[in-house]
Amino acid sequence: MPLIAAGFHGMEYLTVLCALRFANEYAAKKRNQGLLIVPCVNPDGTEIALHGAKSACRYEKFVRNTGDEKRWQANARGVDINHNFEADWKNVKRRETEAGITRPAATRFGGFCPESEPETKALTKLCRRENISRVLALHSQGREIYWDFGKHTPKSCLSLAEKMSEVSGYKVASPEPIAAGGGFKDWFIEKFHRCGFTVEIGKGKNPLPLRDFETEYPVVRKILRVFTAEG
């Protein structure tokens, strides 16, 4: 069955709303096809971005001293969940070091080893336990669709990415170098040799304002409908 996951980065909370709205609509239609939805992979980071360092509880002092709380992406321990998956790990760490990212931070520190974080472990455990056919990770922003990673990307992935692009106007693209590797869809493709996608919703500067949700969600819905209808 397909899997949709959102809320990897704290300040990308519009993706959480998209996942929850789609889950509600999908359930209401009582479809026969199974679907797994993880609406918020990083709840601590989301709480920090929405409500400040006090939401980090015992990590409150660390968060206050580390970065802009409203633009927080990592979890409460300062690890960027979407850099914490074991996918081209050595190069991920090399690029982080070259960028001066060597310790827990508000964004882009991938941890000291892959799957060091409970959020990452929970998602990889779910994929190993269930028969997941393909995955889609919601992020923001840019209105882009990423679809490939390494040498194990199935040829069918590009075709599905193009279908999602056609209904949405989102561009089929590749992430910037610092964001390549270490991500959920990268890990899934590398581990299972099945299709994985990252969809960057909306346009502007993160965190996208909540007012953007009602205009952007209908477009995201089209993408998710194509994704869930395939296979």
N, C-alpha and C positions, 0 to 999 in steps of 0.2 A: 504494500500500500504506500501511497505518497505521504511525505511529511513536510509540513510547513512550520518554520520556526521564526520567531521575531524577538525583538527586544534584546539583542546581543550587546548593544551599546546603550549606556544610560540615557544620554540625551536624545536618542532616537525613539522616543516613546510613541510617536505617531505610528510606528510599525506595530506596536502592541495593540493599539486601537484597531488597526486594519485586520490583524489576525483574529481578534475577538469578534469583530463585526462579521467577518467571513465565516467563522465557526458557527455563529448564531444562524446565519442564513443557510449554511450547508446542512445543519442539523434540522432546520425547519422543513427542508425539502425532503427529508427522510430518504436520502439516496442509498442505493444498494452498495455502492463502492465504499470501502473503508478509507478513512483519512485520519492521520494523526496531526494535531496542531499543538505546538508548544508556544503559547502567546508571549511569554516573557522569559527568555533564557537567563537574563541577568537582572533579577528583581532588586538586588541591593543597589546596583548602579542606577537603575531607573528611579528608585526612591531618592537617591542622592541628588540626581539631576532635577527632580521635581520639588523636593522638600529640604534640600541642604544637608550639610554634614551631620546634623543631629540624627539623621536617619541611619547613619552608619554605626550607631551604638558604640561598641568598644573601639571601633576604628575612627571615631569622630575626630580626634586630634590629628590623626594621620591625614585624613581627607582635608581638613582645614588648612594644613600646612603644605599641601601637595599641589593643588591646582584649582581652577575655576570650577566651583561646584555645579553651576548651571550648565557647564559644558563637559561634565564628567562622562567618560565613556567606559572606564574599567569597572571591575567589581569593587567591593569595599576594601579589598586587600591591594588594590592598585594593579591588578592584572587585567589586560585587555583580553576578554574571552575569545574574541575572533582572531587572536594571534596565538592562542594556546593549544591549538590542535596539531597533531603530529603530521605535518605535511610540508616537506622541504624545510624541516626545522633548522638545520645548520645555516642555510642561507637567510632564513627569517632573522635569526639571531645576529648574523653578520650585518645585515642591513640596519637592524636596530642599533647596534653598536656604532656603526658608521654615522648614524643620525644622532648619536649622543644619548640614546635611550638605554640605560644600563641597570636601572632599578625600578621598583614599583612607582607608577605614575598615573596621572589622570587618563592617559591614553597611550596606546601602541606598545606598552611593555608586555611581552608575551609570556612572562613567567620565567622561572629558572629551569623548568623542564616541561615537556608537553603533558597535557592533561593533569597539571598540578592543581587545578581548581575544581571544586565540587560541581560547579555549573557545567564545566566541560565534561567531566566524568559522567554526569547524569545523562547528557545528550549522547555521548558515544556508547554508553551502556544501553540506552534505548535502541539505538541503531543496530547494535550487535544482537540484541534480544529479539527484535521484531524483523519481519521480512519487508524492509523498506525498499520500495522500487526506485524512488528518486526523491530528492530533497530540494526545497526552495527556502532560502534565507532572506528575510526582509531586512533591509537597511535603509538609511537615508543619508545623503540625498544625491540627485544627479539625473534621475530618470534614465537609468542605464540597466542593462541586463548582462551579467557575466556568466559564462557557461562552460569554460574549459579550464583544465589544470593538468599539466604533465602529460605523460604518454598513455595514460589509461582512460582518457575521455572518449566515451562512445561517440561514433559518428552521428548518431541520432540526436545528440544534444544540441547541435547547432540548428537543426531543423525545428526543434521545439522552441528554442530561443527566438528564432525568426518568427514563429507563429505568435509568440507572446508579444514580440515587437510590433507586429502588424496590427494587432487589436488595440494597442496602447499608445503607439508613437514613441515608446521608449527605445533607446538606441542599443543595439547589440555591440558590446565593447569589452575592453580589458581593463582591469584595475591598475592604478598607478603602482610602480615598483614596490614602494614601502608597504603596500597593502596586499601584495601577492604572496601566497603561501601562508600557512598557519591558520587558515580559516576553516569554517565548518564545511562548506561545499568542497573545498580543496581536499580536506581529509576524506570526505565521503567518496569522492571520485577515486582518490588514490587507494582507499581501503576496499571498496566494493566494485570498482570498475563500472559504476552506474552513473546516471546523469545527476548533476548537482548544479544549482543556479543560485546566484546572488542577485537580488533585484533592489536597486537603489531608488526608493520612491521619492517623489517631490522634487522641488527645485528651490534653491536658495541657500541659506546658511543655517547649519544645525546649531541649536535645536529649532526645527521648523515650528512655526506658531500653530497652536491648536486650531485656529480658524482655517488652516489649509486642509484639514482632514476631510471635511464634507465635499470639497471640490476634487481632492486627489483620490479619495477612496473608490469612486466609480471606475476610475482607470485601473487601479490596483485590482479591483474585483474582476475585471476582464482578464487580466494576467493570470490570476489564481484559478479562474474557471477553465482557461486553456490548460494550465498546468495539471489540474485535477482530472480533466477529461481524457488526457492522453494515457494510453496503455491499459 
